[in-house]
Amino acid sequence: MRSEAIDREDRDSGVSMFRRLARTDRMLRPQDSDAQRLSATRLAPVSYSPDQLFSAIATQDPVLFDDFPSPVRDPDLRAPEALERRLAASSAEATHPVRFGSGDAKRDLTLAGIMRRWQVPGAIMGVTDLPVRGGELEDVFDTDFLAPWNLMTEAPPTIRRLEMLTAVFSTAGKLTDSHSDDMAVCNHCCTGSKLWLAWDTYEGLQAGLEDVERVPVTGRARFDMTRFLSLDSACWFVVGPGQTIFLPGKFTHRVYTLDNYIGVGSFYVGPANLLHTAARWMLRGSLWDDDVPGGLADTLLTTGLEALARLQNASPASRDEWGCAALAAALTHFEAWTAFEDLPDEPKLEQAAEMIRRLSRI
């Protein structure tokens, strides 16, 4: 069951779509003077290539692909109706947290129960943390769809648990408030569509755009379209069926479901964003670093150093699969992005940077 879709022309022009959405969320209302900036900040989908993916990861840029390989295992289930039937027929007894309405009231439902509510006209609900790995959906979604370059699947449990490979369900009208995940995120749309607004977390905070993970928020996070569009990092895009977004971990994002949505998402770290991720955790702290400040960065770097050591002697084909052609760009961007004097002493970070420098010269 889907809402009346916002047509393609509206999505491309931006102004009409945002004005329609502002009927239910006035924070999205653009000014007449915002039209040109709306057009300029729209992230258009592109055809997938490994070079383009790794280049975007290396330079910390969002990228939206029309044709990234689908994580749905069975080609017959890539048709939305077939996938919906398969999920609705689940007999699994495990329950998962579901958020209902604008107040995010919580209730636990089975997968079949989630699909029943998802199909109710006018229902407002969302599920973001239905695990795929080791769960009932492991035979539906390929748990290795980011292999081989996602380091998280081979990391120690403290890092591997953060991968958060999950199925995502939401209905038209559902808002996921402004938040950051502290790690790069990939999300593939199987059916439906979502509008994403994304920006650099700390540039946004300085401009008065709140992030529920970074500052105390009463009600919804403060957001303003004109302030958003003034940011150098601002971008917006619609993710539709078969499309896949890769978003750097430094980005806050605010997400609106346009049409009833089913997708699968995962966090990731690869050689091309290892330095950025570890340094960000060292400078800002990780959202999940509960025990020892900086401890997750140290564990991540240990895993990264092991992978980089293997790549020193790997075949050219294997280095290509891991995105090594983008490592020179990653190192250049990293060195320009961060002031090294602001980082605490971390020999593993320096060692990783040197190994990446050597790999980039092969």
C-alpha positions as CSV (number, residue, x, y, z in Angstrom):
1,M,0.0,0.0,0.0
2,R,1.5,3.4,-1.0
3,S,0.6,7.0,-0.7
4,E,-0.1,9.2,-3.7
5,A,3.4,9.6,-5.2
6,I,5.0,13.0,-5.6
7,D,5.7,13.1,-9.3
8,R,9.1,13.1,-10.9
9,E,8.9,16.7,-12.0
10,D,8.3,17.9,-8.5
11,R,11.2,15.8,-7.2
12,D,13.5,17.2,-9.8
13,S,12.5,20.9,-9.4
14,G,12.5,20.7,-5.6
15,V,10.4,23.8,-4.8
16,S,7.0,22.2,-5.4
17,M,7.9,19.0,-3.5
18,F,9.1,20.9,-0.5
19,R,6.1,23.2,-0.5
20,R,3.8,20.1,-0.5
21,L,5.7,18.5,2.3
22,A,5.6,21.8,4.3
23,R,1.8,21.3,4.6
24,T,2.6,18.8,7.3
25,D,6.0,20.0,8.4
26,R,6.4,23.8,8.1
27,M,10.2,23.5,8.7
28,L,10.5,22.3,5.1
29,R,8.9,25.4,3.5
30,P,11.4,27.1,1.2
31,Q,11.4,30.8,0.4
32,D,11.0,32.0,-3.1
33,S,14.7,33.0,-3.0
34,D,15.7,29.4,-2.2
35,A,14.7,28.0,-5.6
36,Q,18.2,28.4,-7.2
37,R,20.0,27.0,-4.2
38,L,17.5,24.0,-4.0
39,S,18.4,23.1,-7.6
40,A,22.1,23.5,-7.0
41,T,22.1,21.3,-3.9
42,R,20.2,18.4,-5.3
43,L,22.3,15.2,-5.5
44,A,21.4,13.5,-8.8
45,P,21.7,9.7,-9.1
46,V,24.5,8.3,-11.3
47,S,25.4,5.0,-12.8
48,Y,27.5,2.7,-10.5
49,S,31.1,2.1,-11.0
50,P,33.6,1.0,-8.3
51,D,35.9,3.9,-9.2
52,Q,33.1,6.4,-8.6
53,L,32.1,4.7,-5.3
54,F,35.7,4.6,-3.9
55,S,36.4,8.1,-5.0
56,A,33.3,9.4,-3.2
57,I,34.3,7.5,0.0
58,A,37.8,8.9,-0.2
59,T,36.8,12.5,-0.5
60,Q,33.9,12.2,2.0
61,D,31.2,13.0,-0.6
62,P,27.7,11.5,-0.7
63,V,26.9,9.5,-3.9
64,L,23.6,8.1,-5.1
65,F,23.6,5.1,-7.5
66,D,20.8,4.1,-9.8
67,D,22.2,0.6,-10.3
68,F,24.4,-0.5,-7.4
69,P,24.1,-4.4,-7.3
70,S,21.0,-5.3,-5.4
71,P,21.4,-6.9,-1.9
72,V,18.2,-9.0,-2.5
73,R,19.5,-12.5,-3.0
74,D,16.7,-13.9,-5.2
75,P,16.2,-11.9,-8.5
76,D,12.5,-12.9,-8.4
77,L,12.1,-11.0,-5.1
78,R,13.5,-7.8,-6.5
79,A,10.0,-7.0,-7.8
80,P,8.4,-5.0,-5.0
81,E,5.1,-7.0,-4.9
82,A,7.1,-10.3,-4.7
83,L,9.2,-9.0,-1.8
84,E,6.2,-7.7,0.1
85,R,4.5,-11.1,-0.2
86,R,7.6,-12.9,1.0
87,L,8.0,-10.7,4.0
88,A,4.3,-10.8,4.9
89,A,4.3,-14.6,4.8
90,S,7.1,-14.8,7.5
91,S,6.3,-17.2,10.3
92,A,9.2,-16.0,12.5
93,E,8.1,-15.4,16.1
94,A,10.9,-12.9,17.0
95,T,9.6,-9.3,17.6
96,H,11.1,-6.0,16.7
97,P,10.6,-2.4,17.9
98,V,8.3,-0.3,15.8
99,R,7.7,3.4,16.1
100,F,4.2,4.7,15.5
101,G,2.9,8.2,14.8
102,S,4.6,11.6,15.2
103,G,5.4,10.8,18.8
104,D,7.3,7.6,18.0
105,A,5.2,5.5,20.4
106,K,6.9,2.1,20.6
107,R,5.5,-1.4,20.2
108,D,7.1,-4.7,19.4
109,L,5.8,-6.7,16.4
110,T,6.8,-9.8,14.4
111,L,7.9,-9.3,10.8
112,A,4.5,-10.4,9.6
113,G,2.9,-8.0,12.1
114,I,5.1,-5.2,10.8
115,M,4.0,-5.9,7.2
116,R,0.3,-5.9,8.2
117,R,0.6,-2.5,9.7
118,W,2.8,-1.3,6.9
119,Q,-0.1,-2.1,4.5
120,V,-2.7,-0.2,6.4
121,P,-3.7,3.0,4.5
122,G,-2.7,6.1,6.5
123,A,-0.7,4.3,9.1
124,I,2.4,6.2,10.2
125,M,5.2,3.8,11.4
126,G,8.9,3.1,11.0
127,V,11.3,0.3,11.8
128,T,15.1,1.0,11.5
129,D,16.7,-1.8,13.5
130,L,15.4,-5.2,12.3
131,P,18.6,-7.2,12.1
132,V,19.5,-9.1,8.9
133,R,22.7,-10.8,9.9
134,G,21.8,-14.0,11.8
135,G,18.1,-13.3,11.6
136,E,15.1,-14.4,9.6
137,L,16.0,-12.1,6.7
138,E,19.4,-13.5,6.1
139,D,18.0,-15.7,3.3
140,V,16.4,-12.6,1.7
141,F,19.3,-10.1,1.8
142,D,22.9,-10.7,1.0
143,T,24.9,-10.0,4.2
144,D,28.1,-9.6,2.1
145,F,26.8,-7.1,-0.4
146,L,29.6,-4.6,0.6
147,A,32.3,-7.3,0.5
148,P,35.2,-7.5,0.4
149,W,36.1,-3.9,1.3
150,N,33.9,-3.3,4.4
151,L,36.3,-3.9,7.3
152,M,33.5,-4.1,9.9
153,T,32.6,-7.7,9.1
154,E,36.1,-9.0,10.1
155,A,36.6,-6.7,13.0
156,P,36.5,-7.7,16.7
157,P,33.0,-8.0,18.2
158,T,33.2,-4.4,19.7
159,I,33.4,-3.0,16.1
160,R,31.5,-5.7,14.3
161,R,28.4,-5.1,16.4
162,L,28.2,-1.6,15.0
163,E,27.7,-2.7,11.5
164,M,24.0,-2.5,12.0
165,L,23.0,-4.4,8.9
166,T,19.3,-4.0,9.1
167,A,16.0,-4.0,7.2
168,V,14.2,-0.7,7.1
169,F,10.4,-0.2,6.9
170,S,8.4,3.0,7.0
171,T,5.2,4.4,5.7
172,A,4.4,7.7,3.8
173,G,4.6,10.6,6.2
174,K,7.1,9.1,8.6
175,L,9.9,11.5,9.7
176,T,13.2,10.3,11.0
177,D,14.5,13.4,12.8
178,S,17.9,15.1,12.2
179,H,20.5,12.7,13.5
180,S,24.0,11.4,12.8
181,D,25.2,7.8,12.9
182,D,28.9,8.5,13.6
183,M,29.7,6.1,10.8
184,A,29.3,6.0,7.1
185,V,25.9,4.6,6.0
186,C,24.7,2.7,3.0
187,N,21.0,2.3,2.3
188,H,19.4,0.5,-0.6
189,C,15.7,1.0,-1.5
190,C,13.7,-2.1,-2.5
191,T,10.4,-0.3,-2.9
192,G,8.9,3.1,-2.1
193,S,10.9,6.4,-1.8
194,K,12.4,8.7,0.8
195,L,13.6,12.3,0.8
196,W,16.9,12.8,2.5
197,L,18.4,16.2,3.6
198,A,22.0,15.9,4.6
199,W,24.7,18.2,5.8
200,D,28.0,18.3,7.7
201,T,27.1,17.8,11.4
202,Y,29.3,20.5,12.9
203,E,28.8,23.0,10.2
204,G,25.1,22.5,10.8
205,L,25.4,22.9,14.6
206,Q,27.2,26.2,14.1
207,A,24.3,27.4,11.9
208,G,21.7,26.4,14.5
209,L,20.6,23.1,13.0
210,E,20.2,20.6,15.8
211,D,21.2,16.9,15.8
212,V,19.4,14.7,18.3
213,E,22.6,12.7,18.8
214,R,24.8,15.7,19.5
215,V,22.7,18.2,21.6
216,P,19.8,18.0,24.0
217,V,16.5,18.4,22.0
218,T,13.0,19.0,23.2
219,G,10.5,17.7,20.7
220,R,11.9,17.8,17.2
221,A,15.4,19.0,16.3
222,R,15.5,22.6,15.2
223,F,15.7,22.9,11.4
224,D,15.3,25.7,8.9
225,M,15.3,25.4,5.1
226,T,17.1,28.7,4.4
227,R,19.8,27.9,7.0
228,F,20.2,24.4,5.6
229,L,20.6,25.7,2.1
230,S,23.2,28.2,3.2
231,L,25.6,25.4,4.3
232,D,28.5,24.5,2.0
233,S,27.8,20.8,2.7
234,A,24.0,20.9,2.1
235,C,22.5,18.3,-0.2
236,W,19.2,16.7,-0.7
237,F,18.0,13.7,-2.8
238,V,15.2,11.2,-3.2
239,V,16.1,7.5,-3.0
240,G,13.7,5.4,-5.0
241,P,13.4,1.7,-6.0
242,G,16.7,0.1,-7.0
243,Q,18.7,3.1,-5.9
244,T,21.5,3.1,-3.2
245,I,22.9,6.0,-1.2
246,F,26.4,6.1,0.3
247,L,26.6,8.8,2.9
248,P,29.8,9.8,4.9
249,G,29.7,9.4,8.7
250,K,30.3,13.1,9.2
251,F,26.8,13.9,7.9
252,T,23.6,14.6,9.8
253,H,20.5,13.6,7.9
254,R,16.8,14.3,8.1
255,V,14.7,11.7,6.3
256,Y,11.0,11.8,5.1
257,T,9.2,8.8,3.7
258,L,7.3,9.8,0.6
259,D,5.9,6.4,-0.4
260,N,5.7,3.2,1.7
261,Y,9.4,2.1,1.9
262,I,11.3,-1.1,2.4
263,G,15.1,-1.1,2.2
264,V,18.2,-2.5,3.7
265,G,21.1,-0.5,5.2
266,S,24.5,-1.0,6.7
267,F,27.3,1.0,8.2
268,Y,30.7,0.6,6.7
269,V,34.4,1.4,7.0
270,G,36.9,0.7,4.2
271,P,40.5,1.6,3.6
272,A,39.4,4.8,1.8
273,N,37.7,6.2,4.9
274,L,39.6,4.4,7.7
275,L,41.6,7.5,8.6
276,H,38.6,9.9,8.5
277,T,36.5,7.6,10.7
278,A,39.2,6.9,13.3
279,A,40.3,10.5,13.5
280,R,36.7,11.7,13.9
281,W,36.2,9.3,16.8
282,M,39.4,10.4,18.4
283,L,38.5,14.1,18.0
284,R,34.8,14.0,18.8
285,G,34.3,10.7,20.5
286,S,32.2,7.9,19.2
287,L,28.5,7.7,20.0
288,W,29.1,4.1,21.0
289,D,32.3,4.6,22.9
290,D,30.8,4.0,26.4
291,D,33.7,2.5,28.2
292,V,37.1,3.8,27.2
293,P,37.2,7.2,25.3
294,G,39.0,6.5,22.0
295,G,38.9,2.8,22.6
296,L,36.8,2.0,19.5
297,A,39.1,4.1,17.3
298,D,42.0,2.0,18.6
299,T,40.2,-1.2,17.9
300,L,39.2,0.0,14.4
301,L,42.7,1.0,13.6
302,T,44.0,-2.4,14.7
303,T,41.6,-4.1,12.2
304,G,42.5,-1.6,9.5
305,L,46.2,-2.1,9.9
306,E,45.8,-5.9,9.5
307,A,43.9,-5.4,6.3
308,L,46.4,-2.9,5.0
309,A,49.2,-5.3,5.7
310,R,47.5,-8.0,3.7
311,L,46.9,-5.6,0.8
312,Q,50.7,-4.8,0.6
313,N,51.2,-8.3,-1.0
314,A,47.8,-8.7,-2.6
315,S,47.2,-9.1,-6.3
316,P,46.3,-6.0,-8.4
317,A,42.8,-7.4,-8.8
318,S,42.4,-7.8,-5.0
319,R,43.7,-4.2,-4.4
320,D,41.2,-2.9,-6.9
321,E,38.3,-4.7,-5.1
322,W,39.4,-3.0,-1.9
323,G,39.5,0.5,-3.5
324,C,43.2,1.0,-3.3
325,A,43.2,3.2,-6.5
326,A,41.4,5.8,-4.4
327,L,43.9,5.8,-1.5
328,A,46.0,8.7,-2.8
329,A,42.9,10.9,-2.9
330,A,41.8,9.6,0.5
331,L,45.2,10.6,2.1
332,T,45.2,14.0,0.4
333,H,41.7,14.7,1.5
334,F,42.4,13.5,5.1
335,E,45.6,15.6,5.4
336,A,43.7,18.7,4.2
337,W,40.6,18.0,6.3
338,T,42.1,17.6,9.8
339,A,44.7,19.6,11.8
340,F,47.1,17.0,13.0
341,E,48.1,19.1,16.0
342,D,44.5,18.7,17.2
343,L,44.6,14.9,17.2
344,P,45.8,13.1,20.3
345,D,48.9,11.1,19.9
346,E,48.0,7.8,18.2
347,P,50.8,5.8,16.7
348,K,48.3,3.4,15.0
349,L,46.8,6.3,13.1
350,E,50.2,7.5,11.9
351,Q,51.1,3.9,11.0
352,A,47.9,3.5,9.0
353,A,48.5,6.7,7.2
354,E,52.0,5.6,6.2
355,M,50.8,2.2,5.0
356,I,48.1,3.9,3.0
357,R,50.8,6.2,1.5
358,R,52.8,3.2,0.5
359,L,49.8,1.3,-1.0
360,S,48.9,4.4,-3.0
361,R,52.2,4.3,-4.7
362,I,51.9,0.7,-5.8
